Amino acid sequence: MLDFALPPDLEAPEPPARRDAVRLLAATRDGVTHHAFTDLPALLRPGDLLVFNTSATLPAAVRLDRLAVHFSGPVPSDPDCWLVELRLRTGRASEPYAGGCPGEWFPMPGGATLTLLDRYTPRLWRARLDTDVEPYLRRHGVPIRYGHVRRDQPAAAYQTVFAEALARQDGSGSAEMPSAGRPFTADLVTRLVARGVLLAPLTLHTGVASPEKDEPPYPERYEVPATTAALVNHVRWEGGRVVAVGTTVVRALESAVTGKGFVRAAHGWTSHVVTPDEGVRVVDGLLTGLHEPRSSHLRMLTAIAGEELLERVYAEALAGGYRWHEFGDANLLLPH
């Protein structure tokens, strides 16, 4: 797995002045090249398909006196239980908290009570809140923020244009922003359409992805609509390229592939993990951010771009001063 030292000054500390005012590092058959994000339409061809995630970002962190509780998502087998991560508050951010025991309960803001049930992973607990979680978070939560972001940002900073345009009515969403879609603006989407690039939605609600941990993803809720499945199959048949906007989109699409290589309408929970050994079956390219050293996402990127090209990309990103994390720069992988 790709490993490197990430200098702290390359961690984006706040959103850019404009959403699309970030850089774009592209790896295509022309090599590794440097662009503004607004150059994206010129890097795609008419007939290519961008698939994006419509999941909104929940204010999934609830702050107590000493601790913060990060709500990750409901438990697949028991939607009344949620996976939560306990974090120790440390000034402007938080760090992993190893405490907690089954049956321990915490008084929460607004008079609610959170009870720990058992550990789901080494860092996540199955827990029960004595009220409906998502409405509670919208009243008492704030967006999850890690130490590289200097100060709290408004909730709108964590929503993509796709979530704003296609907001879900059931109030569900992601614990952390599907950040690959963040640099898009309505104007850029218009320019992509004018270029002849197609766009299609799907939904995958992401859980917490604490940067201190290197672990595979766990089951997440997703939905690939029938219209999106049909468009993916059509574009592939016509020789266009399917480009995922974010690793969440890759996971959802690759979870919806049949044994014959067609995408079908699908929904539910996915545990699918994309690895270099298995590869990808319907995704030709990926627009994503820059990922932490040894993160599980890098295995997916290797499956799409190959190890040699990915090493070149990250060497260029480090040498060129690109910014990491949710408010950082973008990376387009179109190796074929």
Secondary structure, 3 states (H helix, E strand, C coil): CCCCCCCHHHECCCCCCCCCCCEEEEEECCEEEEEEHHHHHHHCCCCCEEEEECCCECCCEEECCCEEEEEEEEECCEEEEEEEEEEEEECCEEEECCCCCCCCEEECHHHCEEEEEEECCCCEEEEEECCCHHHHHHHHCECCCCCCCCCCCCHHHHCCHHHHHCCCCCCCCECCCCHHHCCCCHHHHHHHHHHCCEEEEEEECCCCCCCCCCCCCCCEEEEECHHHHHHHHHHHHCCCCEEEECHHHHHHHHHCECCCCCECCEEEEECCCCCCCCCCCCCCEEEECCCCCCCCHHHHHHHHHCHHHHHHHHHHHHHCCCCECCCCCEEEECCC
